[in-house]
Amino acid sequence: GIGVNGGRWMSTAKAPATPFVLFLSGPDKTGVVSSLTKTVSDFGGNVEASRMTQLGGDFSLIALMQLEEAKLAPMKSELTSRLPDFIINTRKTEAKKVEAESLTAGMKSFELSLEGPDSVGIIAATTEAMARSGVSIIEMSTDLSNAPFAGFPLFSLQATFKTDQNSLKLIQDKSKAIEERFGLTITITEN
């Protein structure tokens, strides 16, 4: 657009925004998300989607944001000064959501739930089985809790994934082997 500034005509057109993914991790404290979103906003950016979690005494965040590319470095510098104890990384994202969704078009969504005694290698074995089965992990979380009556730490894993019917059969078969190897219970249900 065109606007008037002190009697002079000037362009009000903005440079196109570019999608970036921002990763932030550091000691958990009040105001981290507020500092991040204020800084992004101060530089004319917009946070479109985010995931946040607290693990131990740390806080981690991943966010998809839109920002003029020329403003990324100064915005990151300002964010680093506001949150000096945090690791902050950004990267330009190449694939748009529509393109990413096309990779799993025609696939159905499933939930894998795993629970049992904690053991080294459960996540590695499970994600390797998923990769070798050709499934696409959409989201995954793990947790370790006390099992007061069992006498051992209880490990759990929740994963949402997309796959076709052939790959579903593969991951179901591979899950049985993982159950036997680690003494786990694994269920796979359609979302």
Backbone bond lengths (Angstrom), bond angles and torsions (degrees), N, CA, C in turn:
res aa  C-N    CA-C-N  psi(-1)  N-CA   C-N-CA  omega(-1)  CA-C   N-CA-C  phi
1 G - - - 1.433 - - 1.512 109.94 -
2 I 1.310 114.76 174.62 1.467 120.96 179.20 1.518 107.81 -125.82
3 G 1.324 116.76 136.73 1.454 121.33 179.94 1.516 110.57 -133.11
4 V 1.309 115.52 172.45 1.455 120.94 -179.66 1.519 108.06 -110.15
5 N 1.327 116.96 133.20 1.456 122.31 178.48 1.518 106.90 -131.65
6 G 1.351 117.50 105.72 1.465 121.51 178.63 1.518 111.55 60.04
7 G 1.331 117.33 36.50 1.446 120.98 178.71 1.519 113.55 84.66
8 R 1.362 117.66 -5.02 1.463 120.42 178.06 1.517 109.15 -101.46
9 W 1.302 115.57 141.21 1.456 120.31 175.39 1.522 107.94 -81.16
10 M 1.337 115.93 136.67 1.459 119.04 177.47 1.520 110.11 -145.44
11 S 1.296 115.84 154.11 1.459 120.80 179.12 1.524 109.02 -77.26
12 T 1.318 116.04 135.53 1.466 120.51 174.85 1.526 110.23 -106.63
13 A 1.333 116.86 9.65 1.468 120.68 179.58 1.528 109.00 -66.16
14 K 1.313 115.90 137.75 1.458 121.43 178.95 1.525 109.33 -99.76
15 A 1.310 115.68 153.32 1.461 119.89 172.87 1.525 107.40 -65.86
16 P 1.308 116.90 147.88 1.473 118.22 -178.73 1.525 111.16 -65.12
17 A 1.324 114.59 143.13 1.463 120.21 177.60 1.526 108.98 -77.92
18 T 1.310 115.11 147.77 1.461 122.44 -179.88 1.523 108.06 -117.40
19 P 1.343 118.19 139.29 1.466 119.22 177.79 1.531 111.32 -77.11
20 F 1.317 115.54 131.15 1.459 123.23 176.50 1.518 109.50 -128.75
21 V 1.324 115.58 151.72 1.460 121.01 170.08 1.522 106.25 -107.77
22 L 1.317 116.36 131.21 1.464 122.64 179.86 1.525 108.26 -114.10
23 F 1.327 115.87 132.69 1.460 123.20 176.67 1.520 107.66 -115.21
24 L 1.312 117.64 132.11 1.458 121.96 -177.58 1.525 108.03 -139.37
25 S 1.326 117.88 132.47 1.461 120.87 179.89 1.522 109.55 -151.49
26 G 1.343 115.25 137.70 1.458 120.00 178.95 1.513 111.23 178.97
27 P 1.325 116.64 -171.53 1.469 120.50 -177.65 1.527 110.78 -63.65
28 D 1.332 115.69 133.54 1.463 120.14 -178.41 1.526 110.05 -67.08
29 K 1.327 115.25 132.40 1.457 120.85 175.60 1.525 108.35 -159.27
30 T 1.297 116.00 159.13 1.458 121.84 179.94 1.522 110.71 -66.02
31 G 1.333 116.57 138.34 1.455 121.45 172.85 1.515 116.16 96.02
32 V 1.321 118.95 1.19 1.459 121.10 -178.03 1.533 110.54 -62.60
33 V 1.329 116.77 -50.57 1.470 120.50 -177.62 1.521 110.23 -64.98
34 S 1.317 116.78 -37.86 1.453 120.97 177.62 1.532 110.54 -62.13
35 S 1.341 117.61 -45.15 1.473 121.15 178.41 1.523 111.05 -61.59
36 L 1.332 116.26 -42.76 1.463 120.17 179.97 1.523 111.04 -63.02
37 T 1.322 116.97 -53.81 1.462 119.58 -174.62 1.521 112.19 -66.71
38 K 1.339 117.74 -34.21 1.461 120.17 177.05 1.524 110.40 -66.31
39 T 1.322 116.92 -42.21 1.462 120.52 179.84 1.527 110.89 -63.98
40 V 1.315 116.72 -46.42 1.469 120.40 178.77 1.528 109.66 -59.37
41 S 1.314 116.79 -45.46 1.465 122.22 179.53 1.527 111.61 -63.45
42 D 1.341 117.33 -41.86 1.463 121.45 178.90 1.531 112.22 -58.02
43 F 1.325 116.48 -28.64 1.462 121.10 -179.91 1.525 112.32 -97.71
44 G 1.337 116.41 12.47 1.464 120.93 176.27 1.509 114.37 79.72
45 G 1.318 116.67 15.50 1.464 120.61 -179.23 1.510 112.46 -93.52
46 N 1.312 115.20 172.94 1.454 121.80 -178.66 1.524 109.21 -140.67
47 V 1.344 116.73 129.03 1.461 121.65 173.80 1.519 106.88 -86.12
48 E 1.337 116.55 121.17 1.460 120.90 -176.24 1.518 113.33 -97.44
49 A 1.323 117.28 -33.46 1.465 121.70 -179.94 1.520 107.48 -155.40
50 S 1.325 116.55 148.99 1.463 118.85 179.64 1.525 110.49 -154.90
51 R 1.312 114.80 158.85 1.462 123.41 172.96 1.527 105.94 -134.65
52 M 1.307 115.57 135.40 1.462 120.89 -178.04 1.519 109.03 -134.84
53 T 1.330 115.44 148.63 1.460 119.13 176.44 1.524 110.09 -155.73
54 Q 1.302 114.85 155.79 1.453 122.26 173.19 1.522 106.60 -110.45
55 L 1.316 116.44 125.70 1.459 122.05 177.60 1.517 107.12 -127.63
56 G 1.339 115.93 118.62 1.458 119.37 -174.13 1.514 108.14 60.90
57 G 1.306 117.93 -130.52 1.460 121.52 177.47 1.513 113.47 -96.98
58 D 1.340 117.15 10.71 1.456 120.80 -178.29 1.522 111.61 -107.28
59 F 1.310 114.43 157.05 1.457 123.00 176.98 1.523 107.55 -120.42
60 S 1.310 117.06 134.47 1.467 121.24 178.26 1.509 110.18 -130.18
61 L 1.329 115.15 147.08 1.452 121.71 -177.93 1.517 108.66 -143.53
62 I 1.310 115.48 142.02 1.458 121.84 170.09 1.523 105.41 -129.49
63 A 1.321 116.49 133.69 1.466 120.19 -176.02 1.523 110.50 -139.34
64 L 1.322 114.72 143.04 1.453 121.75 170.33 1.510 106.24 -97.14
65 M 1.318 116.80 125.67 1.458 120.23 -177.07 1.521 110.82 -135.93
66 Q 1.316 115.50 158.83 1.457 123.36 174.76 1.528 107.40 -113.17
67 L 1.321 116.14 132.17 1.458 121.27 -178.21 1.527 108.11 -158.82
68 E 1.332 116.47 144.66 1.457 119.30 173.23 1.530 107.81 -59.34
69 E 1.314 116.41 131.91 1.462 120.69 -174.37 1.524 112.96 -56.87
70 A 1.317 117.92 -37.47 1.469 121.83 -179.35 1.527 112.32 -65.52
71 K 1.325 117.43 -20.22 1.468 121.02 -178.39 1.524 112.98 -93.09
72 L 1.335 117.88 -6.31 1.464 120.30 -176.04 1.524 112.77 -61.82
73 A 1.332 118.71 -51.89 1.471 121.75 -177.94 1.528 111.82 -60.89
74 P 1.365 119.81 -46.98 1.456 118.13 177.86 1.535 112.79 -65.61
75 M 1.320 117.51 -34.52 1.467 120.32 178.27 1.530 109.84 -65.90
76 K 1.330 117.07 -43.59 1.461 120.68 179.13 1.531 110.71 -64.19
77 S 1.327 117.26 -39.21 1.465 121.73 177.93 1.534 110.78 -62.24
78 E 1.321 116.21 -45.09 1.472 120.66 178.00 1.522 111.01 -63.72
79 L 1.308 116.98 -41.74 1.463 120.94 179.72 1.532 110.38 -64.13
80 T 1.326 116.65 -39.48 1.466 121.35 177.57 1.533 110.85 -63.40
81 S 1.337 117.80 -36.47 1.469 119.98 178.57 1.535 110.82 -72.31
82 R 1.318 117.36 -32.09 1.474 120.71 178.97 1.530 112.11 -78.04
83 L 1.335 116.55 -28.60 1.474 121.35 -178.61 1.535 109.12 -129.37
84 P 1.346 117.59 69.54 1.465 121.07 -172.21 1.531 115.03 -65.55
85 D 1.325 118.09 -22.45 1.466 120.85 -178.38 1.529 112.69 -87.89
86 F 1.326 116.84 5.17 1.461 120.96 -174.33 1.526 112.36 -105.76
87 I 1.311 115.27 147.15 1.460 122.16 169.62 1.521 105.49 -88.36
88 I 1.311 116.83 126.32 1.465 121.58 -176.83 1.529 108.31 -129.96
89 N 1.309 116.02 123.12 1.459 121.42 177.44 1.520 109.01 -131.51
90 T 1.307 115.76 149.61 1.462 120.99 176.00 1.521 107.90 -135.58
91 R 1.314 114.60 155.23 1.455 119.21 172.06 1.519 108.61 -152.08
92 K 1.305 114.21 144.27 1.457 120.49 177.04 1.522 106.78 -70.54
93 T 1.304 116.42 132.85 1.456 118.91 179.78 1.524 109.02 -93.56
94 E 1.306 115.56 136.45 1.460 121.20 -176.21 1.524 111.92 -89.36
95 A 1.329 116.48 -42.64 1.463 120.12 -175.17 1.517 110.97 -91.00
96 K 1.310 115.60 133.85 1.458 120.36 174.20 1.512 107.97 -83.89
97 K 1.340 116.26 161.87 1.460 121.22 -178.36 1.526 110.91 -55.51
98 V 1.310 117.29 -41.10 1.462 121.03 -179.14 1.523 110.12 -61.38
99 E 1.353 116.70 -42.76 1.454 120.50 178.84 1.524 110.85 -66.08
100 A 1.321 116.97 -41.57 1.460 121.16 178.92 1.525 110.46 -63.35
101 E 1.331 116.46 -41.74 1.461 119.89 179.64 1.521 111.44 -66.30
102 S 1.334 117.71 -29.31 1.464 119.76 179.76 1.529 111.29 -66.64
103 L 1.336 117.58 -24.54 1.460 120.96 177.62 1.521 112.19 -65.84
104 T 1.340 116.81 -26.87 1.464 120.81 -179.40 1.524 112.20 -113.05
105 A 1.334 116.91 14.88 1.470 120.75 179.52 1.523 109.77 -59.82
106 G 1.314 116.15 137.30 1.457 121.27 179.44 1.519 114.04 82.95
107 M 1.326 116.61 -4.72 1.465 119.93 178.79 1.526 109.31 -93.26
108 K 1.328 115.58 154.56 1.459 120.89 176.90 1.521 109.10 -98.05
109 S 1.335 115.17 156.09 1.458 121.66 -178.94 1.528 110.07 -97.47
110 F 1.335 115.99 137.14 1.460 122.37 -178.63 1.522 110.02 -134.04
111 E 1.322 115.45 160.00 1.464 123.34 176.35 1.522 107.92 -118.58
112 L 1.330 116.35 127.31 1.457 121.57 173.72 1.524 107.02 -106.93
113 S 1.333 116.45 125.56 1.465 122.12 176.25 1.517 107.88 -119.10
114 L 1.318 115.35 131.13 1.455 121.76 -177.10 1.521 107.64 -129.85
115 E 1.332 116.82 138.45 1.460 120.29 178.78 1.522 109.36 -151.65
116 G 1.341 115.20 142.07 1.457 119.88 177.08 1.509 111.29 165.04
117 P 1.338 115.77 -172.19 1.461 119.12 -179.29 1.523 111.01 -64.52
118 D 1.336 116.03 141.29 1.460 120.12 -179.38 1.520 109.90 -67.57
119 S 1.312 115.50 142.24 1.454 121.34 179.01 1.527 108.84 -157.09
120 V 1.313 116.01 146.20 1.461 120.84 176.45 1.528 109.00 -63.29
121 G 1.330 116.44 131.17 1.455 120.90 173.49 1.519 116.47 101.61
122 I 1.330 118.71 -2.90 1.469 120.30 -178.42 1.529 110.90 -63.68
123 I 1.327 117.06 -49.57 1.469 119.99 -178.17 1.527 109.89 -63.81
124 A 1.332 117.20 -43.12 1.465 120.72 -179.83 1.526 110.83 -61.05
125 A 1.324 117.50 -45.81 1.467 120.95 -179.16 1.525 111.24 -65.55
126 T 1.332 116.46 -40.64 1.460 120.35 -177.86 1.524 111.42 -68.54
127 T 1.325 116.89 -47.52 1.469 119.06 -178.53 1.531 111.34 -70.40
128 E 1.330 118.06 -31.43 1.464 120.07 174.93 1.526 110.07 -65.18
129 A 1.329 116.91 -42.86 1.465 120.88 177.90 1.525 110.80 -61.69
130 M 1.325 116.10 -40.37 1.464 119.74 179.12 1.527 110.48 -65.57
131 A 1.328 117.09 -44.58 1.461 120.77 179.96 1.524 111.05 -63.54
132 R 1.326 116.82 -44.97 1.473 120.72 -179.31 1.527 111.84 -68.38
133 S 1.328 116.84 -21.73 1.467 120.99 177.95 1.525 111.80 -85.44
134 G 1.330 116.37 -11.33 1.459 119.92 178.24 1.512 114.53 83.08
135 V 1.340 117.32 21.97 1.462 119.69 177.96 1.524 109.60 -89.18
136 S 1.316 116.10 156.00 1.458 122.27 179.70 1.526 108.91 -109.80
137 I 1.338 116.82 111.96 1.464 121.30 179.75 1.521 108.74 -73.62
138 I 1.329 116.39 125.42 1.456 122.44 179.14 1.526 110.13 -94.08
139 E 1.317 115.93 -42.25 1.466 121.24 -178.80 1.526 108.10 -155.87
140 M 1.335 116.21 145.28 1.464 119.71 178.73 1.518 109.71 -150.15
141 S 1.337 115.57 141.38 1.463 120.38 174.23 1.527 108.56 -140.14
142 T 1.324 114.65 151.67 1.461 121.00 177.74 1.521 109.03 -130.43
143 D 1.334 115.44 158.77 1.458 119.78 179.14 1.520 109.21 -153.39
144 L 1.295 115.67 153.04 1.457 122.63 175.77 1.514 106.96 -127.11
145 S 1.330 116.79 125.51 1.466 120.62 -178.82 1.522 109.40 -134.48
146 N 1.317 114.93 165.19 1.456 120.15 177.19 1.523 109.25 -79.95
147 A 1.315 115.60 135.63 1.457 121.65 175.35 1.526 106.07 -110.52
148 P 1.347 117.76 89.53 1.463 121.16 -169.41 1.526 114.94 -56.98
149 F 1.312 118.32 -33.19 1.456 119.67 -177.48 1.523 112.96 -94.99
150 A 1.321 116.29 -10.17 1.457 120.14 -177.65 1.530 112.35 -91.50
151 G 1.321 117.80 -27.41 1.455 121.00 179.68 1.515 113.91 81.92
152 F 1.321 117.58 15.39 1.468 121.31 177.69 1.520 108.66 -149.42
153 P 1.355 116.82 157.80 1.461 119.35 175.88 1.542 110.16 -67.04
154 L 1.309 116.50 137.90 1.455 122.61 -178.86 1.532 109.53 -98.92
155 F 1.326 115.75 121.63 1.458 122.13 179.64 1.525 108.76 -99.25
156 S 1.341 115.31 138.58 1.464 118.78 175.06 1.525 109.40 -135.93
157 L 1.327 114.67 149.57 1.452 122.19 179.49 1.523 107.21 -139.72
158 Q 1.321 116.20 133.21 1.466 122.55 175.74 1.519 106.72 -123.71
159 A 1.316 116.65 127.80 1.456 120.20 179.10 1.522 110.24 -136.49
160 T 1.316 115.86 133.85 1.453 121.51 171.08 1.519 105.94 -102.10
161 F 1.327 116.00 130.94 1.454 119.39 -179.55 1.524 110.20 -142.85
162 K 1.336 114.81 162.20 1.458 121.45 176.26 1.517 108.50 -118.79
163 T 1.332 114.47 142.75 1.453 119.22 179.89 1.519 110.52 -161.65
164 D 1.325 114.75 167.88 1.463 120.01 173.45 1.535 108.62 -96.18
165 Q 1.320 117.34 177.28 1.466 121.93 -174.60 1.526 112.34 -63.82
166 N 1.337 118.20 -38.93 1.471 120.75 -179.68 1.522 111.43 -65.13
167 S 1.322 116.53 -45.01 1.465 120.68 179.90 1.526 111.29 -69.07
168 L 1.322 117.22 -31.36 1.470 120.51 177.53 1.526 109.72 -59.99
169 K 1.323 117.70 -44.75 1.469 121.84 179.46 1.532 109.69 -61.35
170 L 1.321 117.21 -40.73 1.467 120.34 178.86 1.525 111.84 -62.43
171 I 1.340 117.06 -47.78 1.472 118.95 -178.22 1.530 111.20 -68.00
172 Q 1.320 117.62 -32.58 1.472 119.86 175.98 1.521 110.50 -63.28
173 D 1.345 116.93 -44.21 1.469 120.93 178.61 1.525 111.34 -65.15
174 K 1.317 116.99 -43.67 1.464 120.90 -179.74 1.539 111.32 -66.43
175 S 1.334 116.61 -32.60 1.470 120.74 178.74 1.520 111.20 -64.37
176 K 1.316 117.23 -36.42 1.480 120.93 178.21 1.525 110.68 -61.78
177 A 1.334 116.51 -41.49 1.469 120.44 178.61 1.530 110.76 -65.41
178 I 1.333 117.26 -38.91 1.467 121.24 178.72 1.527 110.12 -67.16
179 E 1.328 117.88 -40.94 1.475 121.51 176.81 1.529 110.28 -56.10
180 E 1.325 116.06 -47.67 1.472 120.60 -178.45 1.524 111.23 -67.13
181 R 1.308 117.49 -42.73 1.468 121.72 -177.27 1.526 112.50 -62.99
182 F 1.362 116.88 -41.54 1.467 120.79 -173.52 1.525 113.87 -108.70
183 G 1.325 119.48 -2.96 1.467 121.39 -178.09 1.522 112.43 70.22
184 L 1.323 116.47 41.65 1.467 122.96 -175.06 1.518 111.23 -107.82
185 T 1.316 114.77 167.28 1.458 122.22 168.33 1.520 106.85 -114.68
186 I 1.334 116.42 124.34 1.461 121.77 179.70 1.511 108.18 -124.28
187 T 1.330 115.96 129.56 1.453 121.26 174.25 1.526 109.29 -123.59
188 I 1.313 114.93 142.51 1.457 121.86 176.75 1.514 107.77 -124.89
189 T 1.342 115.84 121.56 1.452 120.50 -179.03 1.518 109.82 -128.74
190 E 1.328 115.96 149.54 1.471 120.16 177.89 1.512 109.21 -78.00
191 N 1.327 116.05 137.50 1.474 121.18 177.62 1.505 109.95 -80.61
